[in-house]
Amino acid sequence: MTKQGILEERKLRFEAMSSYERKALLRKKMKAEGLEEGSEVMPLCVEITSSFPKM
């Protein structure tokens, strides 16, 4: 299977999950990365948006 096919399959599998299943998966992945809900998420968003010139 091609890389594009694998990505499409993962996207479809994610969309087929219930909201509860998606949240559990995201929390599991965040925990594996050493993150907790609300930790470092907002400062990162501010840092990224501040990198773009104002329109």
Secondary structure, 3 states (H helix, E strand, C coil): CCHHHHHHHHHHHHHHCCHHHHHHHHHHHHHHCCCCCCCCHHHHHHHHHHCCCCC
